[in-house]
C-alpha cells in the first residue's frame, strides 16, 4: 500500500499523505475503504505514530478520508471529486494554452514549475 523512500527529501508524512491521496483518486483505494490504524501503519512502516497521524490529519482536512471515532478512518468520495475537478481544470488550461498559441511542452513546463513551487 505505502512505500517510503528514506533517501527522498520529501518528509515521510508527506510521502504517506500523497500516496494515500493518489490511491484514493485513482481508485486503488475505493470509497469506503478502511485504512489501517495510525499505530498499525506506523508500526508497519517503522515510523513514529505522530508522523502517520499528521498524514491522516492532512488527508482528513482535505476531505480525502474521514475518521469515524473508534470505527476507524475511511476513504471518502472526495478523492473521486478531486480527480474530476482536476480534469476540468486541465481541460480549461489546455483550452487557454491553445488560444494563446503556447507550445504544449512549454505549457507542461509551466505547470510543473507551479506544482513544484507549491
HELIX and SHEET records of a PDB file:
HELIX    1   1 UNK A   12  UNK A   26  1                                  15    
HELIX    2   2 UNK A   38  UNK A   45  1                                   8    
HELIX    3   3 UNK A   49  UNK A   61  1                                  13    
HELIX    4   4 UNK A   69  UNK A   71  5                                   3    
HELIX    5   5 UNK A   78  UNK A  100  1                                  23    
HELIX    6   6 UNK A  104  UNK A  116  1                                  13    
SHEET    1   A 2 UNK A  65  UNK A  67  0                                        
SHEET    2   A 2 UNK A  73  UNK A  75 -1                                        
END                                                                             
